Each structure stands twice: as structure tokens, then as C-alpha cells.
Amino acid sequence: MKTLPLKIGKTKQQGSIILESLIAILIFSIGILGLVGLQAAAINNVADAKYRSEASLLANQAIGQMWLDDKTTAVLQNNYSSPNGAKYLVWQTSVQRTLPGAAGFPPTIVIDANNQATIIIQWKSPSESTPHRHETIARING
């Protein structure tokens, strides 16, 4: 009968290793899920930065073309003003090819009487509900 209390003590301890293992697996799984969430957020941020950079490059491309062309107000407005400028239409196609969802938001170029060009480019990533917007203002001196 002396061995009976030892067996009772051992039976109370049985299963504790399994419980500790399950808790360790739970903590490890939560850590892995956190890392996957961080990676997904990082991928979204990289894509957003890429599209913003491309929008800036496209706007600068249009401004560069304006600086190379005849800088009189009438010619700039005729060639680059949206929605019917001849060089605007070529540039618009490039914007829509480069940025996702840009076809739903045609870019605009407005040139005022002082040769100030305002370029607005909008796009919407497939995973987002609201469009992004990039606006550039430059003065084209003649």
C-alpha cells in the first residue's frame, strides 16, 4: 500500500507535457501569423511606392516634352491639354498602360495663360477601394 500514493501522484502529472506542447505550438503559430501579416503589409507598401514613383515619372515625362516643344501658350494647350491634345492622347495611353485602374480615371493636363501646367494622375490598385492621386504643377517658361 505504500506504492499507492506514488501512483496517484504520477497520474495527476500525466498529460502536462502534452498541455505544455500545445501551448508552445499555439505561441509559435501566433508568431508565424504575425510574420505573415507583416510580410503582406510590406508587399502592399512596396506596390504602392512603385505606383507612386511611376506616376511621378509619367508626370515628369509630360513636363519634359513640354519643355522641348514650342513653349507658346496656344501650342502647349493645343498639344497637351486634356482631353483632345494630340500629344496628350499618346501620353494618356502610356499612363493607362503603366498604372493599374488608370483607365477609369483619365489623367488631366491643364495649361493656363501663364504657361503653368497642372498634371493630375489617378489610379486604383485592384485590392483598394479608393483611388490614389498624384498632382504635379510646373511652369513652362519660353
LINHUPE-V304398 format. One record per backbone hydrogen bond with DSSP energy under -1.0 kcal/mol. NH is the residue of the N-H (numbers start at 1). CO is the residue of the C=O. If there is no record, write none. Layout:
NH & CO
NH & CO
This chain:
7 & 3
8 & 4
9 & 5
10 & 6
11 & 7
12 & 8
14 & 10
16 & 13
19 & 15
20 & 16
21 & 17
22 & 18
23 & 19
24 & 20
25 & 21
26 & 22
27 & 23
28 & 24
29 & 25
30 & 26
31 & 27
32 & 28
33 & 29
34 & 30
35 & 31
36 & 32
37 & 33
38 & 34
39 & 35
40 & 36
41 & 37
42 & 38
43 & 39
44 & 40
45 & 41
46 & 42
47 & 43
48 & 44
49 & 45
50 & 46
51 & 47
52 & 48
53 & 49
54 & 50
55 & 51
56 & 52
57 & 53
58 & 54
59 & 55
60 & 56
61 & 57
62 & 58
63 & 59
64 & 60
65 & 61
66 & 62
67 & 63
68 & 64
69 & 65
76 & 72
77 & 73
78 & 74
79 & 75
80 & 76
81 & 77
82 & 109
85 & 81
87 & 79
88 & 79
89 & 85
90 & 86
91 & 87
92 & 88
93 & 89
94 & 90
95 & 91
96 & 92
97 & 93
98 & 94
99 & 95
102 & 99
105 & 102
108 & 120
110 & 118
112 & 116
115 & 112
117 & 138
118 & 110
119 & 136
120 & 108
121 & 134
123 & 132
124 & 100
128 & 125
132 & 123
134 & 121
136 & 119
138 & 117
140 & 115
